[in-house]
Amino acid sequence: MTARVLDGKAIALQIRHEVQAEVAKVIERTGKSPCLAAVLVGEDPASQVYVRNKELACQKAGISSQLFRLAAETTTEELLVLVNRLNEDPSIHGILVQLPLPKQIDERKVLDAVSPAKDVDAFAPENVGLMSQGRPRFLPCTPHGVMQLLHREGIATEGKEVVVIGRSDIVGKPLVSMLLQKSGPCGESNANATVTCVHSRTPNLPEIARRADILIVAIGKAHFVTADMVKPGAVVIDVGINRLGEGIVGDVDYAGVREIASAITPVPGGVGPLTIAMLLRNTLEAFRAANP
Ligand code: NAD
């Protein structure tokens, strides 16, 4: 069997068009534009590319964006002053602090300072709590992108055995939480999974991975998941982004696994493009909440 390739790029574009149409409507209704503030500290090349891509995506969707660049030696206190100013500014609807932050900055303190109403990354404890109780204000962008991708490719999670590899606060844990709900971002078929999360301290990881109807991998280790860890016919979602000499690769050994899976996401062009699409959606939702 050669797996169907799940086209994240096309689905992201579809979502971006949907957001663009809704943005045009809210601008017409309110006479105001949604606005995302992006905060970039230091000169990390990958972060600069990410922020630039987010700005361009905003522009295409009709969302305004403002970039705040701070020097690499910025202190936690200086960054908190900016975050608080953005929290108070009614013309800013979403705040994005690009990670990673330089080592001297207390990342937790800065992320916790972002107003939950403008927390379009959905990192704030209040927003994490609301999501885990099944009444989200915002859904975290990458996990939400995975759920949209599955739904729009006709892959239900309801009643399926889903194994998530990785337990980070940004990807693994929120995915587990979303998959467990009674209703997901795209309804009941997009939730109600039987979920297992495995991680670096799981002794029998390959054995558990082989149980999965849907295997989702987010660990940041190139080619980690090999064909022998995948049940024949499983759906494999690769969230990993690893920069190697040969270019960007995922956490899945794509060439081997696509011979055994029924569907698979490529890297690049799979989950990646959805993250930005869902950030635009959250910025629109933040604007709507502020302009009912
Ligand atoms: P992280 O480093 O915060 O977490 C990695 C997780 O993987 C940890 O929970 C750890 O327990 C687990 N892990 C590490 N090594 C393991 C091993 N050998 N066996 C089992 N589990 C192991 O990473 P993250 O932020 O969750 O990101 C994971 C990957 O996803 C990275 O490659 C990152 O670049 C990528 N990512 C992609 C997007 C996107 O837009 N597509 C967004 C966020 C992260």
Boltz pocket constraint, residues with backbone or C-beta under 6 A from the ligand:
constraints:
  - pocket:
      binder: B
      contacts: [[A, 142], [A, 165], [A, 166], [A, 167], [A, 168], [A, 169], [A, 170], [A, 171], [A, 172], [A, 198], [A, 199], [A, 200], [A, 201], [A, 205], [A, 217], [A, 218], [A, 219], [A, 220], [A, 221], [A, 238], [A, 239], [A, 240], [A, 241], [A, 242], [A, 271], [A, 272], [A, 273], [A, 275]]
      max_distance: 6.0
